[in-house]
Amino acid sequence: MRFELITDDQSLAECIEAHRNQDLVAMDTEFRRRDTFYPQPALLQVCWDEIAFLIDPLTIDDPGPVTDLMTSPGVMKLIHSPSEDLEVFDYWLGVLPAPLFDTQRALAFLGQGFGVGYRAIVELYRGLQLDKDETQSNWLQRPLTDTQLSYAMQDVTHLRGIGEEIVAACDALERRDWVLEDTAKIKPGGRGPLSKFKSAWKLSAIEQQVIVDLVSWRESEAQRLDKPRSWILPDKVISAIAKAKPAYLGALAKIEGLHDAVLRRRGKTILGIVETSLDKLPGQPHFQPPILGDQRALVPPLLEQVQTTAKSLNIAPEVLMSKAELEQLIQVWLGARADTPSCVTGWRESVLIEPLRSTFQRLVQSESQA
């Protein structure tokens, strides 16, 4: 295995141009995010054949050729578990790779398990055990060490060959489109910061509004200052403020976990947000309660059907439909919520959703007749 380090615009443009006719490329990123909101890009690794090209974003002034590669419809981008990489691309380039093939998800479609890590697939397909020592190293340091460069090289050279085998296996089962469709739904940032407030559904509508408004303000501040959300205001403090609804600085100061520095710098702003939230007319709750009461009786038989379908297809049941997605779908079908999970469209419609809906209707009908 060999690698080439790309540190200037001309070399980057020549590299991308020389591989323009390739239809498959393996990708990975190295980045750092310990005291920032945004990931700090440190290295982009790409591999079309046997050579890994390590592109240094710290020395590249014009990443345009990389942007062109990311958006080229004729080049499928192979990335293993790409959620964090997408955040890097979104911040650094302002685009996301497409078409994108997640080899981790593809393995689930091949019956190889759910959430299999990169080192595990290298051991599975190549019988090699990769070193993990550089995972948490400082990728922003320059020059990068030989060990770091070797580590970065292996992240894509193995992926290129293994990924081609995985794509071929998916093609044999006519499941490449399944992977591409699912991967296209992955968005930077996952489900968003509000998803962390798992118990907020228990609060009143106005208290939920306070949380929503504080989180929105915190998001803007974190982006503006490029600092972690928790440095601005921790989730637990936001929940406590929503419950206490303080109207003056003395009351705000009693909130457990609120540091004096935050109180001095942002106390009045926080009080203003709370006041504005309380002045709003109570609307629909922002947070959906979990499936409750009699609704829960519908979960086991439908979950069993999901697992049976997954077994018949020889795919991981979690990738077919998670329990959380199933519970959400049941609530939608019962008219208890409107946000249909994304997994109900596309290839799953005929494979799972239609028979699942028939079973749901039968169960509800039987329950109403009992």
C-alpha positions in Angstrom: 0.0 0.0 0.0 1.2 3.5 -0.8 0.0 7.0 -0.2 0.6 10.5 -1.5 0.2 13.6 0.6 -1.6 16.4 -1.2 -0.7 19.9 0.2 -1.3 22.4 -2.6 -4.0 23.4 -5.0 -2.2 22.3 -8.1 -1.5 18.8 -6.9 -5.1 18.5 -5.7 -6.6 19.6 -9.1 -4.2 17.2 -10.9 -5.1 14.3 -8.6 -8.9 14.8 -9.0 -8.6 15.3 -12.8 -6.4 12.1 -13.2 -9.2 10.0 -11.7 -12.1 11.7 -13.3 -13.2 8.6 -15.1 -13.3 6.4 -12.0 -16.8 5.4 -10.9 -16.0 4.4 -7.3 -13.9 6.1 -4.6 -13.4 5.3 -0.9 -13.3 8.2 1.5 -12.6 9.0 5.2 -11.8 12.1 7.2 -9.8 13.0 10.3 -10.9 15.9 12.3 -10.9 17.4 15.8 -13.7 18.7 17.9 -13.0 19.1 21.5 -13.7 22.7 22.3 -15.5 23.8 19.2 -19.0 23.6 17.8 -17.9 22.8 14.3 -15.6 19.9 13.4 -12.1 21.1 12.4 -11.2 19.3 9.2 -7.6 17.9 9.5 -7.3 15.4 6.7 -9.4 13.9 3.8 -8.4 10.5 2.6 -9.5 9.2 -0.8 -8.6 6.0 -2.7 -9.6 5.1 -6.2 -7.3 2.0 -6.6 -4.3 1.0 -4.6 -2.9 4.5 -3.7 -4.4 6.6 -0.9 -4.3 10.3 -1.5 -4.2 12.2 1.8 -5.5 15.7 1.2 -4.5 18.4 3.7 -7.3 21.0 4.2 -5.0 23.1 6.3 -2.8 23.9 3.3 -5.4 23.8 0.5 -6.7 27.2 -0.5 -9.2 26.0 -3.2 -11.1 22.9 -2.3 -13.2 23.2 -5.5 -11.9 20.0 -7.1 -13.0 18.1 -3.9 -16.4 19.7 -4.1 -16.7 18.6 -7.7 -15.8 15.1 -6.7 -18.4 15.1 -3.9 -21.2 16.1 -6.1 -20.3 14.1 -9.3 -23.3 11.9 -10.0 -21.2 9.3 -11.8 -18.9 8.6 -8.9 -20.2 6.6 -6.0 -18.6 7.5 -2.7 -17.8 4.7 -0.2 -17.7 5.7 3.4 -18.0 3.5 6.4 -20.5 4.9 9.0 -20.5 8.4 7.4 -22.5 10.5 9.9 -19.5 12.4 11.4 -17.8 12.7 8.0 -20.9 14.4 6.7 -20.6 17.1 9.4 -17.0 17.7 8.2 -18.0 18.0 4.6 -21.0 20.2 5.4 -18.8 22.7 7.3 -15.7 22.6 5.2 -17.2 22.3 1.7 -20.9 23.2 2.1 -21.9 20.1 0.2 -22.6 16.4 1.0 -21.2 13.5 -1.0 -23.7 11.9 -3.5 -24.3 9.2 -4.4 -23.1 7.9 -1.1 -22.8 4.2 -0.2 -22.5 3.4 3.6 -20.6 0.2 3.8 -21.6 -0.3 7.4 -25.3 -0.2 6.5 -24.6 -2.4 3.5 -23.2 -5.1 5.8 -26.5 -5.1 7.7 -28.3 -5.7 4.4 -25.9 -8.7 3.8 -26.7 -10.3 7.2 -23.4 -9.3 8.7 -24.8 -7.6 11.8 -25.7 -4.0 12.7 -23.2 -1.3 13.5 -20.1 -3.3 12.5 -17.0 -1.1 12.9 -14.3 -0.5 10.2 -11.6 -2.5 12.0 -14.0 -5.4 12.4 -14.7 -5.5 8.6 -11.0 -5.4 7.8 -10.5 -8.3 10.1 -13.5 -10.1 8.6 -12.6 -9.6 5.0 -8.8 -9.4 5.2 -7.8 -11.2 8.4 -5.9 -8.1 9.6 -6.0 -6.3 12.9 -5.5 -2.6 12.5 -3.8 -0.4 15.1 -6.1 2.0 17.0 -3.4 4.1 18.6 -3.9 7.1 16.4 -7.7 7.4 16.7 -7.5 10.1 19.3 -4.2 11.7 18.3 -3.9 15.4 17.4 -4.7 15.5 13.7 -4.3 19.2 13.5 -0.6 19.1 14.4 1.9 19.6 11.5 3.8 17.9 10.4 1.8 14.7 10.8 3.8 11.8 12.0 4.6 8.7 9.9 2.4 6.7 12.2 -0.6 9.0 11.6 -0.1 9.0 7.8 0.1 5.2 7.8 -3.0 5.0 9.9 -4.9 7.4 7.6 -3.8 5.5 4.5 -5.2 2.2 5.9 -8.5 3.8 6.5 -9.2 4.0 2.8 -7.0 1.5 1.0 -8.6 -1.4 2.7 -12.1 0.2 2.4 -11.6 0.6 -1.4 -11.1 -3.2 -2.0 -13.5 -4.4 0.7 -16.1 -1.8 -0.4 -16.1 -3.1 -4.0 -16.7 -6.6 -2.7 -19.6 -5.4 -0.5 -21.1 -3.4 -3.5 -20.9 -6.6 -5.6 -22.6 -8.7 -2.9 -25.4 -6.1 -2.7 -25.8 -6.1 -6.5 -26.1 -9.9 -6.4 -29.1 -9.5 -4.1 -30.4 -6.4 -5.9 -29.9 -4.3 -2.7 -27.5 -1.6 -3.9 -30.5 0.8 -4.3 -31.6 0.0 -0.7 -28.2 1.1 0.6 -28.1 4.3 -1.5 -31.7 5.2 -0.6 -31.0 4.8 3.2 -27.7 6.5 3.1 -29.2 9.5 1.2 -31.4 10.1 4.3 -28.5 10.6 6.7 -28.2 14.2 7.6 -25.4 16.1 9.4 -26.1 16.5 13.1 -28.4 13.5 13.3 -31.8 14.1 15.0 -30.9 17.5 16.3 -30.3 19.0 19.8 -34.0 18.8 20.9 -33.8 15.0 20.7 -31.7 15.1 23.8 -34.6 16.2 25.9 -36.2 12.8 26.2 -38.4 13.6 29.2 -39.6 17.0 28.1 -42.9 15.6 26.9 -43.9 15.5 30.6 -43.7 19.3 30.9 -46.5 21.7 30.2 -46.8 23.2 26.7 -45.4 26.6 27.9 -42.4 24.9 29.6 -41.7 23.0 26.4 -41.8 26.3 24.6 -39.1 27.7 26.9 -36.9 24.7 26.1 -37.4 25.1 22.4 -36.6 28.9 22.5 -33.5 28.4 24.8 -32.2 25.6 22.6 -32.7 27.7 19.5 -30.8 30.6 21.0 -28.1 28.3 22.3 -27.6 26.9 18.8 -27.1 30.3 17.4 -24.6 31.3 20.1 -22.7 28.0 19.8 -22.4 28.5 16.0 -21.5 32.2 16.4 -18.8 31.6 19.0 -17.8 28.1 17.6 -18.1 26.6 21.0 -19.7 23.4 22.3 -23.4 23.7 23.2 -22.6 22.6 26.8 -20.3 25.6 27.1 -23.1 28.0 26.4 -25.8 26.2 28.4 -26.0 22.5 29.4 -29.2 20.5 28.6 -29.9 19.9 32.3 -29.7 23.6 33.0 -32.1 24.4 30.2 -34.6 21.9 31.6 -34.3 23.3 35.0 -34.9 26.9 33.7 -38.0 25.7 31.9 -39.4 24.2 35.1 -38.5 27.2 37.3 -39.4 29.9 34.8 -37.2 32.5 36.7 -38.2 36.2 36.3 -35.1 37.9 37.9 -31.4 37.2 38.2 -31.7 36.1 41.8 -34.1 33.3 40.8 -31.9 32.4 37.8 -28.9 32.2 40.1 -30.6 29.4 42.1 -30.6 27.1 39.1 -28.3 24.2 39.8 -25.4 23.8 37.4 -25.6 27.4 36.1 -22.1 28.8 36.4 -21.5 32.3 37.7 -19.7 33.3 34.4 -22.8 32.3 32.4 -25.0 34.2 34.8 -22.9 37.3 34.4 -22.5 37.2 30.6 -25.8 35.8 29.5 -28.2 36.0 32.5 -30.3 38.9 31.2 -30.5 37.4 27.8 -31.7 34.1 29.2 -34.3 35.9 31.3 -35.5 37.8 28.2 -35.9 34.5 26.3 -37.9 33.0 29.2 -40.2 36.1 29.4 -40.8 36.0 25.6 -41.6 32.3 25.8 -44.1 32.8 28.6 -45.8 35.6 26.6 -46.6 33.2 23.7 -50.0 31.6 23.5 -49.7 27.9 24.4 -49.8 25.8 21.3 -49.4 22.1 20.6 -46.7 20.4 22.7 -43.3 20.3 21.0 -42.3 16.9 22.4 -44.1 13.7 21.6 -44.8 11.3 24.5 -43.6 7.7 24.1 -46.1 5.0 23.3 -48.3 4.6 26.4 -51.1 2.5 27.9 -53.1 0.2 25.6 -50.9 1.3 22.6 -48.0 -0.7 24.0 -49.9 -4.0 23.5 -49.5 -3.5 19.7 -45.8 -3.4 19.9 -44.8 -7.1 20.6 -46.7 -8.7 17.7 -45.7 -6.0 15.2 -42.1 -6.1 16.4 -42.1 -9.9 16.0 -43.3 -9.4 12.4 -40.4 -7.0 11.7 -38.0 -9.5 13.1 -39.5 -12.4 11.1 -39.3 -10.3 7.9 -35.7 -9.4 8.6 -34.8 -13.1 9.2 -36.5 -14.0 5.9 -34.4 -11.4 4.1 -31.3 -12.3 6.1 -30.7 -8.7 7.2 -30.2 -7.1 10.6 -33.7 -6.3 12.0 -32.4 -2.9 13.3 -31.7 -1.7 9.8 -35.2 -2.8 8.6 -37.0 -0.9 11.4 -35.9 -0.1 14.9 -38.3 -0.5 17.9 -38.4 3.3 18.3 -39.4 3.7 14.7 -42.1 1.0 15.0 -43.5 2.7 18.1 -43.6 6.0 16.2 -45.3 4.4 13.3 -48.0 2.9 15.6 -48.7 6.3 17.0 -49.0 7.7 13.5 -51.5 5.0 12.5 -53.5 5.6 15.7 -53.6 9.3 14.9 -51.6 10.2 18.0 -48.8 12.0 16.1 -48.1 13.3 12.6 -44.3 12.9 12.1 -44.1 9.7 10.1 -40.7 8.0 10.3 -38.6 8.2 7.1 -38.3 4.4 7.0 -41.9 3.9 5.8 -41.2 5.1 2.3 -39.1 3.6 -0.6 -38.1 0.0 -0.7 -39.6 -0.9 2.7 -43.1 0.0 1.5 -43.8 -3.3 -0.2 -41.3 -5.4 1.7 -42.5 -4.4 5.2 -44.9 -1.5 5.6 -47.9 -2.9 3.6 -48.0 -6.3 5.4 -47.2 -4.5 8.7 -50.2 -2.2 8.2 -52.5 -5.1 7.5 -51.4 -6.8 10.7 -51.9 -3.5 12.6 -55.4 -3.1 11.2 -56.3 -6.7 12.2 -55.0 -6.2 15.7 -56.9 -2.9 16.2 -60.1 -4.5 14.8 -59.8 -7.5 17.1 -59.3 -5.3 20.1 -62.3 -3.2 19.2 -64.5 -6.3 19.0 -63.2 -7.8 22.2 
